[in-house]
Amino acid sequence: MNKVPFVTKEQVEEIVKTYPTPFHIYDEKGIRENAQKLKQAFSWNKGYKEFFAVKATPNPFLIDILRDYGCGCDCSSLTELMLSEAMGVKGEDIMFSSNDTPAEEFAYAAKLGATINLDDITHIEFLEEIMGKLPETMSCRYNPGGVFKISNGIMDNPGDAKYGFTTEQMFEGFRILKEKGVKHFGIHAFLASNTVTNEYYPVLAKEMFELAVRLKEETGADIRFINLSGGIGVPYLPDQEGNDILAIGDGVRKMYEEVLVPAGMGDVAIYTELGRFMMAPYGHLVTQAIHEKHTHKEYIGCDACAVNLMRPAMYGAYHHITVLGKEGQACDHMYDVTGSLCENNDKFAIDRMLPKVDMGDYLVIHDTGAHGFAMGYNYNGKLKSSELLLKENGDVQLIRRAETPKDYFATFDCFEIYDKFNF
Ligand SMILES: *Cc1c(COP(=O)(O)O)cnc(C)c1O
């Protein structure tokens, strides 16, 4: 299997006449087809709703596409809430799944009528102080501790994660919330990230469904939804098989029928907060090769850097690279593909086999549609790129302009002495 870019060399040569590299480009068709499939996978559940994790790709033009499939927004910060509000997403269409939350962010979420998903038992009183009276519907984030296992091994380590209530705290928290007048409840858990197996959601669902039954029996809480959160991954490697979302939806349905339905909880809604799965494969970072360097290794220097895509530098993450126009050629040259930061980890690929790269070639860095642009920063005074949308009809639309030096210097605008530089 090979990864095929959704843009050709000819398309990119046309695009750069208006929007120079580097840029992130997103594939509307791919986003729509995937969102439709997710909706279908959970269509057996009457209340099903996906709250797109805004942090993954905080662009209103892209989130608007998802709204056509009934998606809401999962927010965890003030500006994510503001973005949702600006798009007209409010009330129960917002899930506020934050942690270590500042008071003003809770207040803003409450003002928008978002469903608040508490990360900690101490946040009950914290929120009550802010709001006076707690909302009628509240959710609590669960962290069972230990390790999270599926049949083929350990997936992640919730015991080391800062998030959520312990099992005991879930019961105590529900009792306290009930006493304080909360009427409807949800539970949430995010126990493993970027899972590329159809087993994660069903195994997580079973654990949460069993907890929900016990919570209902022991506290009498009216549980309205179970939020399986994010964590469904994508195949970043070219030979990796992706998830089958229909099989995942069906796996969750089986657990639902096995655990919730017999407990008289067949009306509970399933929620998800997927980010990566919704967007990652449908984004490319497009960059141009501007230098080649032959020293102790062979280097290709691009006009993008870790500021545009941090995952390789931060996690050593693999992102596949296609040299546009050379798709059919043998990968018989080994390169480190670098950016220009004064940091030696600013490498999109290390010892990567590619066709011979010539100066001026365009490189597509794959699977940058989630946690790509969004993780950008401004180290070395580097500016963030534009974002473009490849529409279904083939048109290209600017959906975020590139930063300019003026944006970079904007936070000095309160100092008169720097006015003269007219950034
Ligand atoms: C990051 C995050 C998500 C999305 O995670 P993905 O791995 O992108 O699916 C969902 N919910 C919460 C609370 C998160 O922090």
The ligand as an SDF file (V2000), in Angstrom:
LIG
                    3D

 15 15  0  0  0  0  0  0  0  0999 V2000
   -7.3500   15.6750   22.4320 C   0  0  0  0  0  0  0  0  0  0  0  0
   -8.7010   15.3100   22.9280 C   0  0  0  0  0  0  0  0  0  0  0  0
   -9.6290   14.6780   22.0950 C   0  0  0  0  0  0  0  0  0  0  0  0
   -9.3080   14.2640   20.6820 C   0  0  0  0  0  0  0  0  0  0  0  0
   -8.3150   13.3260   20.6300 O   0  0  0  0  0  0  0  0  0  0  0  0
   -7.9120   12.6330   19.2480 P   0  0  0  0  0  0  0  0  0  0  0  0
   -6.7490   11.7860   19.5990 O   0  0  0  0  0  0  0  0  0  0  0  0
   -7.5590   13.7360   18.3140 O   0  0  0  0  0  0  0  0  0  0  0  0
   -9.0880   11.8660   18.7820 O   0  0  0  0  0  0  0  0  0  0  0  0
  -10.8800   14.4300   22.5970 C   0  0  0  0  0  0  0  0  0  0  0  0
  -11.2250   14.7740   23.8630 N   0  0  0  0  0  0  0  0  0  0  0  0
  -10.3540   15.3740   24.6910 C   0  0  0  0  0  0  0  0  0  0  0  0
  -10.8050   15.7410   26.0600 C   0  0  0  0  0  0  0  0  0  0  0  0
   -9.0740   15.6520   24.2620 C   0  0  0  0  0  0  0  0  0  0  0  0
   -8.2040   16.2380   25.0900 O   0  0  0  0  0  0  0  0  0  0  0  0
  1  2  1  0
  2  3  1  0
  2 14  2  0
  3  4  1  0
  3 10  2  0
  4  5  1  0
  5  6  1  0
  6  7  2  0
  6  8  1  0
  6  9  1  0
 10 11  1  0
 11 12  2  0
 12 13  1  0
 12 14  1  0
 14 15  1  0
M  END
$$$$
